[in-house]
Amino acid sequence: MRTDRPRATHARRTAQISKNEEFTAFMREAKDPLHRMAFLLSGDAHRAEELTQQTFERCYRHWHKARQGDPLVYARRVLANLRIDAWRRTRREVLTGPDELPQEDTRAARPSTRMPTRTVDDRDTVVRALLRLPLKQRRVVVLRHLLDLSESEVSSELGIPLGTVKSTASRGLAHLRAILDLDSLGGTR
């Protein structure tokens, strides 16, 4: 009877080690895409880090479910749900007041050549415009167009019908274009 116990303990330890190694490899691969998605959904680097860590923690606890399919799809769904949960807790979350946003000088001529700082400014403008979209539209636009998922993948990840994904993406892009056009014309932010 004593010989069975060490074998069972050894088998559990070996299974735990392989689970840890498998999850560590997944973390290395998924860290950047998940952090990028978290930043685009939250608009704040610190919240994005917290969301990413919470996502990894939940995925580790439920690794047996996550690895049944594509673990990255499972992790993105967890991250989106965590963001929704955080939004529901705070409801009226204001990241930065409109008067605190830096105003671009519309009188200054834009340089004709693309400067690296211009690219960063453009990216910042898009992220700020994304933050002004309603949460549902933001999630669909981020998953569909910034993470380049198909409409059916977005539908399954968010648990919404395909038609809703299409209409929400269309409205979200139209809203995003209107925000960006308004900003480029020097409108209020």
CORVEN-V198320 format. One record per helix or strand of 2 or more residues. SS is the DSSP state (~ for helix, > for strand). FROM is the first residue (numbers start at 1). TO is the last residue. If there is no record, write none. Layout:
SS/FROM/TO
SS/FROM/TO
//
This chain:
~/2/42
~/45/61
~/63/66
~/71/90
~/98/100
~/116/131
~/135/146
~/151/158
~/162/184
//
